[in-house]
Amino acid sequence: MQSLKKFLKEKDYVKIPLTHTSTNHLEVRAKINDVEGRFIVDTGASSTCVGTDCVTYFNLLAEDSEVKAAGAGASNMLTQVSKKNSIEIGEWKYKKLKLVLFDLTHVNAALTQHNAIPVHGIIGADVLKKGKAIIDYHKKNLFLKIG
């Protein structure tokens, strides 16, 4: 039987290693606008998000948004958006990424309380869908389709 890795490579997928955190999250390193950061992979998050404290770090142009964010124990949070950003996860790249920006203090506080390292943001379903993502939970790999 052919391995998943070999099968997906033949279908133009690239393999990206994931890290399993002490909080039972899967984490990935990604570049936003050529700047590397740490991100939780969250299939339940509709949009890819970056903390408002990282706007300068990732060279983002922020615009106010009327949309309120909710999740991870908080709701009705003010958001901003940043359009036309590039993202690179392993060898996979996308150049028209719209990011949601909001205060991730509560997320990072929860992570650090459980001896996990804070993150810059969350990779959401928008990016996972765009990359036709497949997650191998057992081997801790994310596969994204090139092209």
HUSUL-V140216 format. One record per backbone hydrogen bond with DSSP energy under -1.0 kcal/mol. CO is the residue of the C=O (numbers start at 1). NH is the residue of the N-H. If there is no record, write none. Layout:
<<CO,NH> <CO,NH>>
This chain:
<<3,7> <4,8> <5,9> <6,10> <8,13> <9,12> <12,146> <14,144> <16,142> <19,27> <21,24> <25,21> <26,41> <27,19> <28,39> <30,37> <31,88> <32,35> <35,32> <37,30> <38,120> <38,121> <39,28> <40,123> <42,45> <45,125> <48,100> <49,122> <50,102> <51,54> <52,55> <54,58> <55,60> <56,59> <63,81> <69,77> <71,74> <74,71> <77,69> <79,65> <80,101> <81,63> <82,99> <85,97> <86,33> <87,94> <88,31> <89,92> <92,89> <94,87> <97,85> <99,82> <100,50> <101,80> <102,52> <104,108> <105,109> <106,110> <107,111> <108,112> <109,113> <111,114> <111,116> <112,115> <120,51> <121,40> <122,49> <123,42> <124,128> <125,129> <126,130> <127,131> <128,133> <129,132> <131,145> <134,143> <136,141> <140,18> <141,136> <142,16> <143,134> <144,14>>
